Amino acid sequence: MGLLQKVSLGFVAIVLITAAGVGAWLFLYTGDLPKTEQLSEFTPTTAHLATHSCLAGLSFAVPFDRIGKPFKDALNSAEPSSSYLYQVARTLMCNKRDSPARYQLDVFRLSWHIRKRFSEQELFTIYANTAYFGPAATGVENASRHLFQKGADALSPEEAALLAGLLRAPSIFSPFKNAEKALQRRNKILEAMAVQGKLSAIELATAVARPLIIRALGNTEEKALPHGVLEALAADESEYCDAFEGDFKKGCAETFQANLMWVQLQVAPQGIPGILVQNNNTGFCGVAGCALKLFITQTNGEFDQALGADGEVGALAEVEVLKTSRDGHYDIRKMWADGRAHTIYQWRGSRYSSD
């Protein structure tokens, strides 16, 4: 073998060794990548509030066994399971401002480290708990409670399919903005679930035949609370959001407003409109949520708070305006979900009271 050939082979060997070293460094070195440890918050053993700098807001992260089978089946039918890893990696890379080529390389590198650290089940749980379903709906538990007022473990197949369909484009498939597109997307996922053996023919026909039924809370794309009521609740909102620091404050006001369940009704024989608001922000009132507040329209068109300043806490089963007039206003009865005796509030000339 000639000297030139030996030099050439040596040079090639050096290049290959260098390339291998650089490649190994790219995958072993993590100093320039987001930390994967923070993802452990989104695969919990018990449900808790969690977030990180790249999420749109707070997530009420739930364990794998708190995500019902219908949503698991729907998500696996809506999106390939192989995409969960890259979606999670891309979420963590939100602050990267590199060239497209470098960005894709870093996403690939980060994905490799995430896969090494978490199991397939944990990856599913992380993705479900960090996914963005729309305003005030980060994570499957928040989305489920926002749209259907139930936990992710209680969704029906059609509800689960609607949620899973939102992930590809939350605005385009919003049931508030584009009900027809949301319905078509939902039914397409239901059909995919049937093809994969996750629904029987009868279950598919039943689910597809059901209309979109959304029980969204509070200030949603569908209907917003009047500005005057939001102003009156500003102190509660401030108290709620002041309890959080750093990343947890992000999206706090939107989340607070979206979890106010309300109904407009007539509270006087003269037809004076009132608004009953139930606060379902679990971080503010505990897991039961808060009891209602009542706002009555004044002659100047503004809303004054007439009930609920006492800060009662508890889950309500029913609110009813009794057809008994006292000084020009109907009485209001609250039925408690825990079986306690109902409370009747009577108009005292300027306010409601149970005294």
N, C-alpha and C positions, 0 to 999 in steps of 0.2 A: 504494500500500500504506500503510495507516494506521500510526501510531506504535505502537499497541498490538500490532498484528500483527507489526511488525518486532521489538519487544521479545520477543514470544512466540517467534518464530523464533530469535532470538539466544539466548534461554534454553534452548531445545531443543538448539541446536547446542552450547552449553556443557555441557549434561548428557551429550550423546552423546560429546563429546570427553573429558570427565571419566571416563565409564564405560569408554571405550576405553583411556584411560590406566591406570585401575585394573586393567582386565583384562590389559593388557600387563605391568603391574608384577607381577601375581599369577603370571604365567608366566615372566617373565624373572628375577625375584628368587628366589634360592634360599637365602638366609641362614637361613630358618626351617625348612628341609627337611633331611633326612638327606643326607649326601654320597653321590653316585652313584659317585665314584671307587673306593670300596671294593669295588664289584661286579666290578671288573677282576680281582680275586683269584680269581674263580669262573669265569673263562673263560681258563684258562691255556694256555700252549704246552707246558708239561711239568707232570705231576701233582705236587701238593704239598698239605700241610696248610693249611687256610684256615678262617676263621670270622669272625664279627662279633658285636656285642653282642646282636643279636636272634635268633641261631641257637641251637637247643637244645644243640648241641655241636660238636665238630670235624667238618669235612668233608674228605675226601681228594679235593680237586677235580681232575678229569681233563679233558683237552682234548676237543673235540667228536669227534675221530676215535677216542677211546678209549671212546666210548659206542656200543655195537653197534647195528646196524640194527634188530634185534628190539625193543629198548627204545624207540628213536626212533619206530618204527611204533606200538608199544603206547601210548606216552604221547600221541601225536597222535590215537589212536583213543579214548583214555580221557578226555582233556580237550581242549577247543578251544584251538588255538594262540593265539588272541586272549587267553586267560586268563593266559598265562605272565607277560606284562608286569605285570598288576595283582597277581598273586600275589607277584612279586618286590617290587613297590612296597609292598604291605601288610606284607611281612616286614620291610622297612626301617623301617616306621612303628610298630613294636611299642611304642615308648616314648611315643607321642603320647597325650595325655589330653584332647583337645579334644572339643567337642560332636560328635555324629554327622555333622551337616551339614558342619562344618569339616573333620572327619576325611576324609570322602569327597572334599571339594574338594581337600585336600592330597594325597590318594592320586592323584587325577586329575592334579594339577600335577606330582607326582613322576614319574608314569608318562610324562608328556610329555617330561620331561628325560631319563629312561632311554631312551626310544625314540630321541631325538635322538643319544644317545651310542653305543648298541649296535645291531648288526645283528640280523636275525631269528635267524641261527644262534647268535650270541653270547647272545641272550636265552634260547634253548632251553638252551644249555649252563649258563648261570647258574641257571636254574630247576632243572635236573636236579641241579646240584651243591649247591643250598641247600634242596631239598625235604626235608620231614620224613616219613620212612617208618615211624617208630616208635622205641622206645627204642634208643639207641646206633646209630641208623641215619639219620644226617643226610647227605644226598647219595646219589646213585645208586650210587657205588662202594662206600661203606660198607654200604649196604643190600644190595647184591648179595653182598658178601663175608660179611656177617652171616648172611643167609638161605641162601645157596647155596655159600659158600666158593669163589667164582670172581669174576673181574672183570666189570664191566658190558659189556665187549666180547665176553664169552663166553656170554651168556644165551641160552637157548632161547626160542622164542616164548611158551610157556606160563609160563616163569619171568619173562620180561619183562612179560607181562600181569598176573601176580600183583603184581609190584612197582608197576606203574602203577596198579593198582586200589587200592592202599593209600592213595594220596595224598588221595583224597576224604575218608577217615575212617580213619586208621591203627588206631584201637582197634576200631572196628566190623568192619573187614575183616581184622583180624589172623588169620593162619592158626593162631596158637596159641590165641587165645581163641574165635574163631568160624570154625572150619575150613569149615563148610558155606557160610557167607556169603562167605568168601574165595574158595571154589571157584566159586560162582555169579557173583561179580563178575569173576573171571578169565575165565570162559567167555564172559561177555557182551562183554568187551573183545576176546577172540579172534574172536567173531562179527562185531564191528564192523570188525576188521582185514580179515576176509574180504570184507565188503561193500565196503570201500574198495580192494579189489584187492591187499592186502598179504600175503594168504595164499591159496593155492589151496584147493579143496574138500578135497583129500586132506590137505593140511597142517593145515587146520582140524580135520578129523575126528581126525587123529592127536593133535593138541595137546589137544583137548577130552577125549579118552579117557584122557589121562594123569592119574593121581592127584596130589594135592598131595605133593610130596616136598621137605621142608625139611631142610637140613643146618645148622641154626643153631649158632652157637658159644656156649659158655660159659653165662653167667648170663642166661638168656632167660626169657620168659614161660612157656615150655614146661617147663623144668626148671632149677632153680637149683643151683649148687654148694653143698655143705654149708657151714654157717657156719664150722665149724672150719677148713676149707680156705681160705676167704676170709680168715680171720684170719691164717693162716700166710702168705698171699700179700700181706698188708698192706704189708710193707716194699717189695716190688716195685711195688705200686700207688703208694705214696708216691714212690718214685724216679721212676716214669714221669710222674706228675702234676707233680712238682716241676720238671720240665724245661720246663713251660709257664708263661706269665705272662698276666695279664689275662683277656681273653675266651677264650683257649685253654684255661684251666682248667675252663671250664664244661662239665659233663657228663663230665669226665675219668674219674672213678671208675666211672661206669656204662659208659663206652666200654671201659675197661680190663677190667672183669669180663666184659663181653659177648664179648670177643675171646679168651677162654680156652676152648680146645677140650678137652673132657675125656671120659673114659670110666671107668666103674667095673668092676672085675674082681677076681678072686680071685688073690692073690699067694702063697698058701701051701696046701699039701695040706689043712690043717685048715679051709680055707674063710675065711681072714681077708680081709676086703674091703680093697681098695686103690683109690686114685683116681689115674689118670695125667692130668696136665694139660699141654697144650701151649700156650704163650703166643704168640698171633698178633698182638700189638700191634706193628705195623710201626714206629711211632715209638720203641719201646722196644728192639727187637732188630734193626732193619733190615728190608729187604724180605723176607728169608727167614723171619722169625719166629724164635722161640726154641725150643730143644729142650725135651723134657718134664721135668716134675718128678713124683715119685711120693710119695704120701701113704698111709700105712698106718694102719688103725684100731688104736688101743691098747685095753687092757682097760677103760679109763675112758670109752671111746666117742669120745675125741678123736682127731684125725689128726696124726701126726707125719711130718715130711718125711724121706724115706729116700733120695731120689735127685734130683739136679738142682741141688744147691747150688753146683756148679762153674760155672754160668752158660754152658754150651755154647750156641753159636748155630748154627743151620742148619735147613733144612726137612726134616721127617721124611716118609718115604714109608710107613713101616709100623712099628708097635710090636707085639711079640709076647711073650707069656709062655711061655717054654720049659717043657716038661714034664720038667724035670730039677731035682730037689729038692736044695738045699744047706742044711743046718742048718735045715730046716723052711720054707724059702722057695724058690719057683721062680726060675730065672734069667730075666732080661729082655733081649731083643734089640731093638736099634734099627736100622732100615734107613734110610740117608740118601738123600734124593731126588736128590742130585747125583752119585750113582753111587759114592760112597766105600764102602769095605768096612764091613760092619755092625759094631756095637759090642755086646758081650755084657757085661751087668752081673751080677755074682755077689754073693750075700748073704754078708757078712763077720761075721755074728753080731749086729751092731747097725746096719749100714748096707749099701747097695749100692755096689759099686765096680767099675771096669773094670780095675783094676790086677791 
